[in-house]
Amino acid sequence: MNPREKENLLESFIASCIFHFILFLLLAVLIPPQILKAGEVMGFVRIGVWEIETGIPGEPSATKKRMPRPREEKGKQKTLTAQQGKTLAEAGAEGAKEKGYNPADYPGDHEAGLLSSAPAIYPKTAQNLGYQGTVRLRVLVDVNGHAKEVKLLKSSGYEILDKAAVRSVKNWRFDPKVFKGKKVEGWIEVEVPYTL
């Protein structure tokens, strides 16, 4: 094959690739996705591969679609036996009890509270500079009475005092929230005063 034939062959190959690419783009734009679904195309490919490999026409058993369940007619209502009706009624009554929360049913329930607080960390630098103020924090108390998360609600006006207050509160002990007789996580607001 001379160089001219090689060049013609390469040009025809490139032209064929461009033609097929343009044809693919046109089909992708013109055929709506509702008609050409990827799942259906893959299904046809899978069936074709099955037929070629095994010589058995039709779908392989693994790709057969399940038969749809018969739908109940709209006009018909499902009839229950007396026992089924009683069971459903009992389940509904129990569900109604679960939905409503009556605090009188759980006398030990309470919100999270503070058990003991160590003196707040008061950095020497802040004391020497005469920084004073009150830091208000929101604390998420876990079921063991520890500060799981601390958020700053109101700053003292000094970042050094705010950070010291957060560190201090993480060492405090809390009484966890009790809801429906069980310890759960709960939020509490605390203030850490800094005065000289």
C-alpha positions as CSV (number, residue, x, y, z in Angstrom):
1,M,0.0,0.0,0.0
2,N,1.5,3.3,-1.1
3,P,1.4,6.4,1.0
4,R,-1.4,8.0,-1.0
5,E,-3.7,4.9,-0.3
6,K,-2.8,5.1,3.4
7,E,-3.7,8.7,3.4
8,N,-7.1,8.1,1.6
9,L,-7.8,5.2,4.0
10,L,-7.1,7.5,7.1
11,E,-9.3,10.3,5.6
12,S,-12.2,7.9,5.0
13,F,-11.9,6.5,8.5
14,I,-11.9,10.0,10.1
15,A,-14.9,11.0,7.9
16,S,-16.8,7.8,8.9
17,C,-16.1,8.6,12.6
18,I,-17.3,12.2,12.3
19,F,-20.4,11.0,10.4
20,H,-21.4,8.4,13.0
21,F,-20.7,10.9,15.8
22,I,-23.0,13.5,14.2
23,L,-25.6,10.8,13.5
24,F,-25.5,9.8,17.2
25,L,-25.9,13.4,18.4
26,L,-28.9,13.9,16.1
27,L,-30.5,10.7,17.3
28,A,-29.9,11.7,20.9
29,V,-31.5,15.1,20.4
30,L,-34.4,13.9,18.2
31,I,-35.5,10.8,20.0
32,P,-37.2,11.7,23.3
33,P,-35.8,9.9,26.4
34,Q,-39.3,8.4,27.1
35,I,-39.0,6.3,23.9
36,L,-35.3,5.3,24.3
37,K,-34.6,4.2,27.8
38,A,-31.2,3.1,28.8
39,G,-32.6,0.1,30.7
40,E,-34.5,-1.2,27.7
41,V,-31.4,-0.8,25.4
42,M,-29.3,-2.7,27.9
43,G,-32.0,-5.4,28.1
44,F,-31.9,-5.9,24.3
45,V,-28.1,-6.1,24.4
46,R,-28.2,-8.6,27.2
47,I,-30.8,-10.8,25.3
48,G,-28.7,-10.5,22.1
49,V,-25.5,-11.6,23.9
50,W,-27.5,-14.5,25.5
51,E,-28.7,-15.7,22.2
52,I,-25.3,-15.5,20.5
53,E,-23.4,-17.2,23.4
54,T,-25.9,-20.0,24.0
55,G,-27.8,-20.3,20.8
56,I,-31.1,-20.3,22.8
57,P,-33.6,-17.7,21.6
58,G,-35.3,-15.4,24.1
59,E,-34.3,-14.0,27.4
60,P,-32.1,-15.7,30.0
61,S,-34.0,-16.5,33.2
62,A,-32.0,-14.0,35.2
63,T,-33.3,-11.1,33.0
64,K,-37.0,-12.2,32.9
65,K,-39.2,-9.5,34.2
66,R,-41.5,-10.3,37.2
67,M,-45.2,-10.4,36.5
68,P,-47.0,-7.4,37.9
69,R,-49.1,-8.1,41.0
70,P,-52.8,-7.9,40.2
71,R,-54.4,-4.7,41.3
72,E,-57.4,-4.7,43.5
73,E,-60.5,-3.2,41.9
74,K,-61.2,0.3,43.1
75,G,-64.9,-0.4,44.0
76,K,-64.1,-3.4,46.2
77,Q,-63.2,-3.1,49.8
78,K,-61.1,-5.6,51.7
79,T,-63.2,-7.5,54.2
80,L,-61.7,-8.5,57.5
81,T,-62.5,-11.2,59.9
82,A,-63.6,-10.3,63.4
83,Q,-60.2,-11.3,64.9
84,Q,-58.3,-9.2,62.2
85,G,-60.6,-6.2,63.0
86,K,-60.0,-6.5,66.7
87,T,-56.2,-6.7,66.2
88,L,-56.2,-3.6,64.0
89,A,-58.4,-1.7,66.5
90,E,-56.0,-2.6,69.4
91,A,-53.0,-1.6,67.3
92,G,-54.7,1.7,66.5
93,A,-55.4,2.4,70.2
94,E,-51.8,1.6,71.2
95,G,-50.6,3.9,68.4
96,A,-52.9,6.7,69.6
97,K,-51.4,6.4,73.1
98,E,-47.8,6.6,71.7
99,K,-48.6,9.8,69.8
100,G,-49.7,11.8,72.8
101,Y,-47.2,12.7,75.5
102,N,-48.7,13.4,78.9
103,P,-46.2,14.7,81.5
104,A,-48.3,13.3,84.3
105,D,-47.6,9.8,83.0
106,Y,-43.9,10.4,83.6
107,P,-43.4,12.1,86.9
108,G,-39.6,11.8,86.8
109,D,-39.2,13.6,83.5
110,H,-37.3,16.9,83.5
111,E,-35.1,19.1,81.4
112,A,-31.3,19.0,81.6
113,G,-29.8,20.9,84.5
114,L,-26.5,21.8,86.1
115,L,-25.2,19.5,88.8
116,S,-21.8,21.0,89.6
117,S,-19.6,23.6,88.2
118,A,-15.9,24.1,88.8
119,P,-14.6,27.7,89.0
120,A,-14.4,29.2,85.5
121,I,-11.0,29.4,83.8
122,Y,-10.0,33.1,84.0
123,P,-6.9,33.6,82.0
124,K,-4.2,35.7,83.7
125,T,-3.8,37.8,80.6
126,A,-7.5,38.8,80.7
127,Q,-7.2,39.6,84.4
128,N,-4.1,41.7,83.9
129,L,-5.8,43.7,81.1
130,G,-8.9,44.1,83.3
131,Y,-11.3,42.2,81.0
132,Q,-14.7,41.5,82.6
133,G,-18.1,40.3,81.3
134,T,-20.6,37.5,81.1
135,V,-20.6,34.8,78.5
136,R,-23.9,33.0,77.7
137,L,-23.6,29.5,76.3
138,R,-26.0,26.9,75.0
139,V,-24.8,23.4,75.9
140,L,-25.9,20.0,74.6
141,V,-25.9,17.6,77.5
142,D,-25.4,13.9,76.6
143,V,-27.0,11.0,78.5
144,N,-24.0,10.7,80.8
145,G,-24.2,14.4,81.9
146,H,-21.2,15.7,79.9
147,A,-21.2,18.7,77.6
148,K,-21.3,17.2,74.1
149,E,-21.5,20.5,72.2
150,V,-21.2,24.1,73.3
151,K,-22.4,27.1,71.3
152,L,-21.8,30.8,72.0
153,L,-25.1,32.7,72.5
154,K,-23.8,36.0,73.9
155,S,-20.2,37.1,73.9
156,S,-18.5,38.9,76.8
157,G,-16.9,41.2,74.2
158,Y,-13.6,39.5,74.6
159,E,-12.6,36.5,72.6
160,I,-10.2,35.3,75.2
161,L,-13.0,35.1,77.8
162,D,-15.4,33.5,75.4
163,K,-12.9,30.7,74.7
164,A,-12.1,30.3,78.4
165,A,-15.8,29.9,79.2
166,V,-16.3,27.2,76.6
167,R,-13.3,25.3,78.0
168,S,-14.7,25.7,81.5
169,V,-18.2,24.4,80.7
170,K,-16.7,21.3,79.1
171,N,-15.5,20.3,82.5
172,W,-18.8,20.8,84.3
173,R,-21.2,18.1,85.3
174,F,-24.8,18.2,84.2
175,D,-28.0,16.3,85.0
176,P,-29.2,14.8,81.7
177,K,-32.7,15.4,80.3
178,V,-35.2,12.6,81.1
179,F,-38.0,12.1,78.6
180,K,-40.6,9.3,78.9
181,G,-38.6,7.8,81.7
182,K,-35.3,7.6,79.7
183,K,-32.2,9.7,79.7
184,V,-31.8,11.6,76.4
185,E,-29.7,14.4,75.1
186,G,-31.0,17.9,75.9
187,W,-30.0,21.6,75.6
188,I,-29.4,23.9,78.5
189,E,-28.3,27.6,78.7
190,V,-25.7,28.7,81.2
191,E,-23.9,31.9,82.0
192,V,-20.3,32.2,82.9
193,P,-19.5,35.6,84.7
194,Y,-16.1,37.1,84.8
195,T,-15.5,39.8,87.4
196,L,-12.3,41.0,89.0
